[in-house]
Amino acid sequence: MVKLNFPEGKFKIYKSPDGVFIFDLVRKKQILLTPEEWVRQHLINYLNVEKNYPLSLMKLEMQLNINNLKRRPDLVVYSKQGNPIFIGECKAPNIGISQDVFEQIAQYNIALKVPYLLVTNGMNHYQCKVDHQSNKITFLQEIPSYDEL
């Protein structure tokens, strides 16, 4: 797998006849190691180790119903009170972060109404704060720590 624009993490990677797998600390099981999963696991590790996001308050690929369509954001982080406060959307490193990716995460946020959004392909990260009262989006220089959410 390619080196990403995240700090190095300690990942448990397994090879089997069925493919290469990575142990997911959130779901607590082995997951097929795709390029997108590589990015997601790096994001999870970074949020947990560097930004103090509790693994227990992360949910991966939760199902949302948006306009009668089933959608699954890559990562949703919850407050200690159980409210969603952060959505992360991951793409493979070879996929550019386009307007379509921003529209995808904006659709998720129609349902969840979180104040923080992040899109990443492991090389480039874009994070923003959403003010739902004024309908303004402010891009942030870095990913906020959990205590700042």
Secondary structure, 3 states (H helix, E strand, C coil): CCCCCCCCCCCCEEEECCEEEEEECCCCEEEECCHHHHHHHHHHHHHHHCCCCCHHHEEECCCEEECCEEECCCEEEECCCCCEEEEEEECCCCCCCCHHHHHHHHHHHHHHCCCEEEEECCCCEEEEEEECCCCEEEEECCCCCHHHC
